[in-house]
Amino acid sequence: MINYQEYISIDPEIRFGRPCLIGTRISVYDVLGWLAAGMSIQEIIDDFPQLNQSQIMACLAYASERERRVKVAA
């Protein structure tokens, strides 16, 4: 699995502390939303040429890790 920490940072001064791709103001939420809306990785890169496939995959890895940590209340 890709090490998302190489691509994603959280800075309270950028996008109100949302996790963003390093060097951009594009949040993980933005990327996940585009993918959920049906955009392909290539379409995202075409619209945002500052992004690459590794960064988009890092967003998926970040979401996967967060989901893994969710605990269900009994």
CORQUIQUI-V663801 format. One record per backbone hydrogen bond with DSSP energy under -0.5 kcal/mol. NH is the residue of the N-H (numbers start at 1). CO is the residue of the C=O. If there is no record, write none. Layout:
<<NH;CO> <NH;CO>>
This chain:
<<4;2> <6;3> <7;4> <8;4> <9;20> <11;9> <11;18> <14;11> <15;13> <17;11> <17;14> <18;15> <20;9> <21;26> <22;7> <24;21> <27;25> <28;19> <31;27> <32;28> <33;29> <34;30> <35;31> <36;32> <37;33> <38;35> <39;34> <44;40> <45;41> <46;42> <47;43> <48;44> <51;48> <56;52> <57;53> <58;54> <59;55> <60;56> <61;57> <62;58> <63;59> <64;60> <65;61> <66;62> <67;63> <68;64> <69;65> <70;66> <70;67>>
